[in-house]
């Protein structure tokens, strides 16, 4: 069997379902032929076949061969190959219309030849057109001999198929060159060759675009796409070549005519071209083009859209609206500065009228979604203009402001949501578009509100208070949504304060609460958002709090179980409101405590809501004027937790382990929420994860109560609650909650109910083992404990900290290799780092073996592959080396083992880890971190550094064979000579690059 027959048979099998199981093997065999010297013959045979699939593989084979063999082609072979490609392209016109995939593949192969051929292909488009005309390959040298007429005359004689293929080729050529990554400065000749074809291509498109030419729709569509490809390329690459761009500019008037083509398939891509050009390549269009576009928009397609205002889903009208909006966005600066001109007035009127179609956006009206882009741009440009100019310098401001306010008045009713039963029948795309529309309007309103004298809030509040008595709930929701949109740019001026007072002081919240069953959830959510967005106003006007709180509690108590997210949102709002208004709510604390049971027994009540309510109440308790006053209400909250824990224990005894775990976890999470809520405001809180010092710990007003019998009794009850974890079957989440309770107290700077004696925290941490659930949370708590005890005002708790350290060291010992759990290992290193800074005497207090195990663990982290672990280990040793510096060592507390002795013992291991990493084991991004301890070692201990670094460099296990002893010694000399200077990093990077052997330098 010949190679051609073999290739044809392989293609047949590849497309035959019966051979599906062996498709990969068939593909490999076919590829072997395609890549071999026999591939050219196989391609010819397949292209000559009648079967469409086989023809396609023939064209594909030519492209594969071209890509593989382009570097081996001499001039003669290249010219011969071009003739072969053109021949097959022309032969496609001999029969019926060939499938487009074959035309495209041959077009793409011809374009690939144009890009990659060693012989420049001149007069490309003319050669293709003339060859199509004659039905044979026309040599380039004969194109200008007078044998063949001008391109325009040749085109006039092409059949429909040949004309289509000529246009298709021009399109593919432009697209492939645009997508090619080869167009750097070294390929200037390629750009020049392509540009030289612009004249013939423009002649071709002029003929096709002419309305007098009777052509098929398909050819006109192809011409639009071809023109778009050439403009895209030309605009990007020929900005200074007015001749080449001029040839494309000259076609614009003819293309504009196609916007009104009676065939949708021609009209849509034309509109898409102009939309993209207006938005991304507007400088391509000249003044006369924009004037023509303005007339088209204002006088023709705009009025045509308005005549169809009850069918704004019509694809043509939707496409027109995109074009109108794109033109409006481009002209927006002129519209603002020349607002009083008639043309500006016409365009603004049109864009305003396009907002007035009946029905819902997305479902009934697609046009408004497109036109909204213009109104957002109009508002943004107006706001930007006023930032750079005074109001007096914008004479048209009054008219522009009026435009925007009229748009706002139109938009608010369009924001009204359909009834849930109706919206539930919408398809998913329309629901998404509807939400996208509302999000866009939020941006628009926000921009309008930033423009002076719009009185937006006042006007919206008037609308809301007028609608409220009518109980048109969905209309009201649209207005409240609008008011929420502008919260970020609201200044609490006298006018806005009066407006907010009128709204929040109205019957809004009472009406929603008393008509809860009738009010749609969407309005309830909008009202909750209103509370959140304007909480600062409510905080300054506490008289508005009672109705708002009643509203939130009503939602919690009445929301059905299948609408749980609504109740969750209410609980979250309640927590945020109580936290921000805590001082104002202290007189209402008893009422809040009484409302609690009803809220917690609602049909949708869950543990999340309970946590939020507990946190809300705790924040109000925190604001009470004295510590004694906090005791009773706090105990009432703790009793709720204790009751839940008792239920958990009872359930546990009954053998229901899973339910017991759920109850116990929920109770501890509530207790953690109480701990967070009762924390002092941020100015009295420290960051337990920071080493920064806060102000002095002035606790004179609180220490007596929380160290008295009553205060300690409350703390003891909380600690007893935490101990439930000892009984739960699988206390994972419960352990997280218990740690959160402890951390809540560790954040405080003054004594309080959650600020336990250190012994309580130590006892909890001392329960930790590697297999303890959520061991990471426990070690993180240990980190917080170190930070809390490191404040300047805190006593030095050597024994307590030693106990915690030994427990963490035990966990590290049980973990063994850090790679077994990198996340846990990193938290352990974090603990050691904090301990090192403030409790180095504790770090170096255990036995020599224990200290050795700890430091070896850190070195193992440095030697491993985990980037974050390596960085943490480097920071640790940098700090330790800094503390061991003779210049500062005298200021350290007395240590059982001096830091310098420890470093001397571990210098070999540390040096080996550093040198092996810099010698090629590290990743490029890790070198900065590794240089920190290297610089510290050389700076603080140069006598120790030299022999140890040298030993590591000459170690038989050094990871790279790309550097020899000479390079190593040069590196060492440079590092030691720099004495820890910043340039050490550059030297280390260059040495790493040499060791890797893949690059010659590190940039």
Protein Blocks (a to p, Z undefined) as FASTA:
>chain_A
ZZklmmmmmmmmmmpmklmmmmmmmmmmmmmmmmmmklmmmmmmmmmpmblklmmmmmmm
mmmmmmmmmmmpcfklmmmmmmmmmmmmmmmmmmccddfklmmmmmmmmmmmmmmpmbdc
ehklmmmmmmmmnopacdfklmmnomaccfklmmmmpcfklmmmmmmmmmmmmmmmmmpc
klcfklmmmmmmmmmmmmmmmmmmmmmmpmklccdfklmmmmmmmmmmmmmmmmmmmmmm
mklmmmmmmmmmmmmmmmmpcbfklmmmmmmmmmmmmmmmmmmpcfklmmmmmmmmmmmm
mmmmmmmmmmmmbfklmmmmmmmmmmmmmmmmmmmmmmmpmklmmmmmmmmmmmmpgcje
hjlomklmmmmmmmmmmmmmmmmmmmmpcfklmmklmmmmmmmmmmmmmmmmmmpccdfk
lmmmpcfklmmmmmmmmmmmmmmmmmmmmpghklmmmmmmmmmmmmmmnopaklmmmmmm
mmmmmmmmcccdfklmmmmmmmmmmmklmmmmmmmmmpcfklmmmmmmmmmmmmmmmmmm
mmlmmmmmmmmmmmmmmmcfklmmmmmmmmmmmmmmmmmmmmmmmmmmmmmmmmmmmmmm
gfkbcfklmmmmmmmmmmmmmmpmbfklmmmmmmmmmmmmmmmmmmmmmmmmnopaklmm
mmmmmmmmmmmmmmmmmpccfklcccfkbcbdcddddfklmmmmmmmmklmmmmmmmmmm
mmmmmmpmblmkmmmmmmmmmmmmmmpmbdcfklccfklmmmmmmmpcfklghklmmmmm
mmmmmmmmmpfklccdfklmmmmmmmmmmmmmmnopaklommlmmmmmmmmmmmmmmmmm
lmmmmcfklmmmmmmmmmmmmmmmbfklmmmmmmmmmmmmmmmpmklmmmpccdfbafkl
mmmmmmmmmmmmmmmmmnomacfklmmmmmmmmmmmmmmmmmlmmmmmmmmmmpmklcbf
kbcfklmmmmmmmmmmnnopaklmmmmmmmmmmmnopacbdZZ
